[in-house]
Each structure stands twice: as structure tokens, then as C-alpha cells.
Amino acid sequence: MVGTHNITVAELSRQEHISVQTLYDWRDIVKTMGMTVPGKKPTTEDWSAEAKLAVIVETATLSVSDLNRHCRERGLYPNQVQRWKQECLQGFQNSEAQGKAIKQRAKKDKFEIKTLNKNLRNHHRYYCI
């Protein structure tokens, strides 16, 4: 489950002769302690966004050698962690770009509303005379 051998709970249960429910209970306990563990999906690439972010936070201050050790213990590769970090940063950049686009669109909409109101007033004056 955790470490260099990311295997399914069922496989681990058969190998170690431990009940599946006990393994799930242990996994949940480890999760509550703040450690990253895979969910129901067996590969690290299929981890949830929250689990990937937890790994990024855990490894943010580690040296290269500590990062390598940390990755070995969890069945990860250092380049995975770096890629997840870049994807996270790109997400922040995208949200910033989206914010700018929203502001620009709001400015255009405001101008269009102002123009339409002006045309409506002129139209109203013309027919009310």
C-alpha cells in the first residue's frame, strides 16, 4: 500500500494473511496522521489532487537526498513530485490569467451596457416627442 511496493489491498491481504478490513482501517489511521497514502487506485499518478498536494507540501523543504529517500519510501519518483509541483503552479497561473480575462470581459460588458442605455434613451426621446 505505502512504500516502494504499491500493491492493492487485496493482494497485500493475501500475501500477509491480514484481513482486508484491517488493512483499510490501518490505511485510514495513517491518513488521519497526515501521511500520504494512495486511495483506491493503485498507481501514484491516479492519486487525488489532495494527496498530490500533500506530497508537494511535505517535500517542499527537503534537500535532494532527503527528497530521494522520501520518494523511495512512498513509491514515488522525484521527477513526479517536480511535475506535480509545476502542474500546481500552472494552475495558479491559469487562475490569474482567468481573473484578468474576467476583468476585461466585465469592462467590455459595462461599455456595451452603457452604449445600449444611451441608444435606448435616444430612441425613447425620438418616439416620445
trRosetta pair geometry for C-beta under 8 A, 3 or more apart (Angstrom, degrees):
i j d omega theta_ij theta_ji phi_ij phi_ji
1 6 7.2 30 -156 -134 16 55
1 7 7.1 -61 -53 60 44 65
1 9 6.5 40 -85 -86 112 71
1 12 6.0 -36 -33 -35 90 163
1 23 6.9 169 -46 -178 145 110
1 27 6.0 -111 178 -94 152 114
1 37 6.3 9 152 -163 102 113
1 38 6.9 -149 -172 45 67 97
2 6 7.9 27 -103 -97 18 73
2 27 8.0 161 -30 -119 107 85
2 30 7.0 -117 -31 150 152 162
2 35 7.4 19 -129 141 155 126
2 37 5.1 -66 -76 -117 111 92
2 38 7.5 -179 -85 8 64 83
2 73 7.9 2 153 149 93 75
2 74 6.2 -44 -169 -128 82 65
2 75 7.3 -156 -171 2 38 113
3 6 7.7 -177 70 -59 54 60
3 73 6.0 -60 -119 -180 66 48
3 74 6.6 -54 -89 -106 23 23
3 75 5.7 67 111 -39 28 98
4 72 6.1 -14 -74 -178 109 65
4 73 7.5 -67 -40 -129 80 14
4 75 5.0 152 -119 -88 26 76
5 75 6.9 -124 17 -88 18 126
6 38 6.2 71 -145 -9 115 151
6 42 5.8 130 143 179 101 75
6 43 6.8 108 118 -108 146 35
6 44 6.6 -131 -72 -43 166 85
6 75 4.6 140 -38 156 103 166
7 11 4.4 -95 161 82 117 133
7 12 5.5 141 91 -52 111 88
7 15 7.8 44 104 -2 157 142
7 42 7.0 -9 -151 -144 21 117
8 11 4.7 97 58 6 82 101
8 12 7.0 -152 94 -2 44 87
8 42 5.5 -57 -70 -88 78 118
9 12 5.7 -58 -147 41 32 110
9 13 6.1 39 152 -26 66 106
9 20 5.7 86 139 -147 111 85
9 23 5.0 158 -154 109 100 137
9 24 6.3 32 -146 -63 155 80
9 27 7.5 -71 -96 -29 120 145
10 13 5.6 -52 -148 32 30 116
10 14 6.6 28 155 -16 63 103
10 20 6.3 -1 -95 -105 60 120
11 14 5.9 -57 -153 36 31 108
11 15 6.2 26 153 -17 67 110
12 15 5.7 -57 -143 39 32 110
12 16 5.9 -4 170 10 70 114
12 18 7.3 -29 133 54 87 111
12 23 6.0 130 95 -127 122 153
13 16 6.8 -72 -133 52 18 85
13 17 7.7 64 172 -106 53 10
13 18 5.7 -109 -129 74 61 68
13 19 6.5 4 -143 -176 115 14
13 20 4.7 -27 -83 -75 157 69
13 23 5.8 -109 -74 -11 92 143
14 17 7.7 14 -172 -70 23 48
18 22 5.3 -107 169 79 97 129
18 23 5.8 110 112 -55 116 97
19 22 4.5 95 65 2 88 104
19 23 7.2 -157 95 -5 49 84
20 23 5.8 -57 -155 36 34 111
20 24 6.5 32 151 -16 68 105
21 24 5.6 -53 -148 38 34 111
21 25 6.3 39 152 -22 66 104
22 25 5.6 -53 -148 35 32 114
22 26 6.4 32 153 -19 65 104
23 26 5.7 -52 -147 36 32 111
23 27 6.3 35 152 -21 65 105
24 27 5.5 -52 -146 35 33 114
24 28 6.4 34 155 -19 65 104
25 28 5.8 -55 -151 35 30 111
25 29 6.5 33 151 -21 64 104
26 29 5.6 -52 -150 33 33 113
26 30 6.5 33 152 -18 66 104
27 30 5.8 -55 -151 36 32 111
27 31 6.4 37 149 -23 65 104
27 37 5.5 -167 -158 131 90 157
28 31 5.5 -50 -149 33 34 116
28 32 6.6 33 154 -18 65 102
29 32 5.9 -56 -152 35 32 108
29 33 6.7 31 149 -20 63 105
30 33 5.6 -55 -153 33 35 114
30 35 4.9 -54 170 58 90 123
30 37 5.5 79 102 -37 123 139
31 34 7.9 80 173 -45 33 13
31 35 6.9 -95 -92 64 29 71
31 37 5.7 -92 -73 33 84 115
34 54 7.7 -171 -177 -157 69 125
36 47 7.7 26 -180 -155 112 147
36 51 5.2 115 -151 -161 102 84
36 54 4.7 162 -81 101 110 123
36 55 5.2 -6 -36 -66 174 83
36 58 6.8 -114 -13 -10 121 150
36 74 6.6 32 82 -143 106 143
37 51 7.6 -96 62 -132 34 125
38 41 6.5 -110 176 76 110 64
38 42 6.8 66 140 -141 155 23
38 43 7.7 155 -133 77 144 15
38 44 6.6 -103 -88 -94 115 56
38 46 7.7 55 -155 78 111 88
38 47 5.7 -103 -121 -92 73 94
38 51 7.2 89 -110 -178 40 163
39 46 7.8 -109 53 120 100 91
39 47 6.6 134 5 -133 94 58
39 48 5.9 69 -25 -21 138 103
39 51 6.9 -136 -30 -35 96 149
41 46 3.5 -95 131 117 147 134
41 47 7.2 -147 70 -70 113 37
42 46 7.4 47 53 47 43 133
43 46 4.9 86 68 7 85 103
44 47 5.6 -13 -165 -22 50 115
44 74 7.9 95 -105 136 131 94
44 75 6.3 -176 -53 110 125 97
44 76 5.6 152 -144 -100 165 79
44 80 6.4 33 116 178 132 160
45 80 7.6 -115 -79 -139 76 121
47 51 4.0 -106 173 84 116 131
47 52 5.4 141 96 -52 117 83
47 55 8.0 63 108 -13 162 131
48 51 4.8 98 56 5 79 100
48 52 7.1 -145 95 -2 43 86
49 52 5.7 -55 -148 39 34 111
49 53 6.2 35 153 -19 67 107
50 53 5.8 -55 -146 38 29 110
50 54 6.4 35 152 -24 63 104
51 54 5.5 -50 -149 32 32 115
51 55 6.7 35 151 -19 63 101
52 55 5.7 -52 -155 32 35 112
52 56 6.6 37 147 -20 65 103
52 84 4.7 -146 -178 -152 113 137
52 88 7.8 -172 124 -61 109 113
53 56 5.4 -50 -150 34 37 115
53 57 6.4 36 153 -18 68 103
53 84 7.9 -148 -72 160 41 118
53 88 6.6 122 -103 -106 84 136
54 57 5.8 -54 -148 38 32 110
54 58 6.2 34 153 -21 65 108
55 58 5.6 -54 -144 37 31 113
55 59 6.1 8 164 -2 66 115
55 74 7.5 -177 -117 118 115 162
55 76 6.9 143 -154 -87 145 165
55 81 5.9 -123 139 -116 114 97
55 84 6.7 42 80 86 117 159
56 59 6.4 -72 -143 47 22 96
56 60 6.4 50 155 -61 62 91
56 81 6.7 160 -92 -165 61 84
56 84 5.7 -136 -66 113 109 112
56 85 5.1 146 -130 -88 115 81
56 88 6.1 15 -95 -9 172 159
57 60 5.8 -26 -150 -16 30 119
58 62 7.9 16 134 -26 65 123
58 70 7.1 175 130 -171 112 142
59 62 4.9 -57 -156 20 62 125
59 67 5.4 77 -160 -121 112 91
59 70 5.9 175 -99 99 101 155
59 71 7.9 44 -104 -57 143 85
59 81 5.5 -21 71 -170 162 147
62 66 4.0 -135 -166 99 101 114
62 67 4.4 140 108 -63 124 75
62 70 6.0 -63 -127 -8 170 144
63 66 4.7 88 50 13 76 104
63 67 6.8 -135 93 -9 36 89
64 67 5.6 -54 -146 35 28 114
64 68 6.5 30 154 -20 63 104
64 78 7.8 34 -154 -138 72 154
65 68 5.7 -50 -150 34 33 113
65 69 6.5 32 152 -17 64 105
66 69 5.6 -53 -147 38 34 111
66 70 6.1 38 153 -22 66 107
67 70 5.6 -54 -145 37 30 114
67 71 6.3 30 155 -19 64 107
67 78 5.5 77 135 -117 112 111
67 81 7.0 -145 -168 68 111 156
68 71 5.8 -56 -148 36 28 110
68 72 6.4 30 154 -21 64 104
68 78 5.9 -36 -89 -54 64 127
69 72 5.8 -53 -149 33 31 111
69 73 6.5 31 154 -20 64 107
70 73 5.9 -58 -153 34 29 112
70 74 6.6 -1 159 4 63 114
70 76 7.8 -20 118 55 75 121
71 74 6.2 -76 -147 50 29 94
71 75 7.9 -100 170 71 59 15
71 76 4.1 -101 -149 82 81 91
71 77 6.0 78 178 -123 136 10
71 78 5.2 -108 -34 -60 162 65
71 80 7.6 140 -138 47 122 107
71 81 6.5 -112 -90 -20 115 128
72 75 7.9 38 -173 -66 26 28
72 76 8.0 -83 -41 52 20 65
76 80 5.3 -125 -171 64 92 134
76 81 6.2 69 153 -46 135 98
77 80 4.5 102 62 -7 82 103
77 81 7.5 -155 93 -4 48 81
78 81 5.7 -53 -154 34 41 111
78 82 6.4 40 150 -18 70 105
79 82 5.4 -50 -145 39 39 114
79 83 6.2 42 154 -22 68 104
80 83 5.7 -56 -148 37 29 110
80 84 6.3 30 153 -19 65 105
81 84 5.7 -52 -147 35 31 112
81 85 6.4 34 152 -21 63 104
82 85 5.6 -53 -151 34 32 114
82 86 6.5 31 152 -18 65 104
83 86 5.6 -53 -148 37 33 111
83 87 6.3 35 152 -19 66 105
84 87 5.6 -53 -147 37 32 112
84 88 6.3 36 152 -22 64 105
85 88 5.6 -53 -151 34 31 114
85 89 6.4 28 152 -16 65 106
86 89 5.7 -55 -147 39 32 110
86 90 6.2 35 153 -21 65 105
87 90 5.6 -51 -146 36 31 113
87 91 6.5 39 151 -25 62 101
88 91 5.6 -51 -157 28 32 115
88 92 6.9 30 148 -15 63 100
89 92 5.6 -51 -154 34 38 111
89 93 6.4 37 149 -17 67 104
90 93 5.4 -53 -146 39 37 112
90 94 6.1 41 152 -23 67 103
91 94 5.6 -50 -145 34 31 113
91 95 6.5 31 154 -19 63 103
92 95 5.8 -54 -150 34 32 110
92 96 6.6 35 150 -20 64 103
93 96 5.5 -52 -152 33 35 113
93 97 6.4 33 151 -16 67 104
94 97 5.6 -54 -147 39 34 110
94 98 6.1 37 152 -22 66 106
95 98 5.4 -49 -144 36 33 115
95 99 6.4 42 152 -25 62 101
96 99 5.6 -50 -153 30 32 115
96 100 6.8 31 150 -16 63 102
97 100 5.7 -52 -152 35 36 111
97 101 6.4 36 150 -19 66 105
98 101 5.5 -53 -147 37 34 113
98 102 6.3 38 153 -23 66 104
99 102 5.7 -52 -148 33 30 112
99 103 6.6 30 153 -18 63 104
100 103 5.7 -55 -151 35 33 111
100 104 6.4 31 153 -17 66 105
101 104 5.7 -54 -148 37 32 111
101 105 6.2 32 154 -18 66 107
102 105 5.7 -55 -146 38 30 110
102 106 6.3 33 153 -21 64 106
103 106 5.7 -53 -147 35 30 113
103 107 6.5 34 152 -21 63 104
104 107 5.7 -53 -152 33 33 113
104 108 6.6 31 151 -16 65 104
105 108 5.7 -53 -149 37 35 110
105 109 6.2 36 152 -20 67 106
106 109 5.6 -52 -144 37 31 113
106 110 6.3 36 154 -23 64 105
107 110 5.7 -52 -149 33 29 113
107 111 6.6 29 152 -17 62 105
108 111 5.7 -56 -152 36 33 111
108 112 6.3 31 152 -19 67 107
109 112 5.6 -55 -146 37 32 111
109 113 6.3 34 155 -20 66 105
110 113 5.8 -52 -147 35 30 112
110 114 6.4 32 152 -20 62 106
111 114 5.7 -55 -150 35 31 113
111 115 6.4 30 152 -19 65 106
112 115 5.7 -54 -148 37 32 111
112 116 6.2 31 155 -17 66 107
113 116 5.7 -55 -145 39 30 111
113 117 6.2 32 155 -20 65 107
114 117 5.9 -54 -148 36 28 112
114 118 6.5 31 152 -21 62 106
115 118 5.7 -55 -150 34 31 113
115 119 6.4 29 153 -16 65 106
116 119 5.7 -54 -147 38 32 111
116 120 6.2 35 153 -21 65 106
117 120 5.6 -53 -146 36 31 114
117 121 6.4 33 154 -20 64 102
118 121 5.9 -53 -151 34 30 110
118 122 6.5 28 152 -15 64 107
119 122 5.7 -56 -147 39 32 111
119 123 6.1 34 153 -21 66 108
120 123 5.6 -54 -144 38 30 113
120 124 6.1 33 155 -21 65 106
121 124 5.6 -54 -146 36 29 112
121 125 6.4 30 154 -20 64 105
122 125 5.8 -53 -147 35 31 111
122 126 6.3 33 154 -23 63 107
123 126 5.8 -55 -150 32 29 114
123 127 6.6 8 160 -2 64 109
124 127 6.5 -68 -147 45 27 96
124 128 5.8 16 162 -15 66 121
125 128 6.0 -65 -133 42 24 105
125 129 6.6 36 164 -39 61 103
126 129 6.6 -54 -162 10 22 112
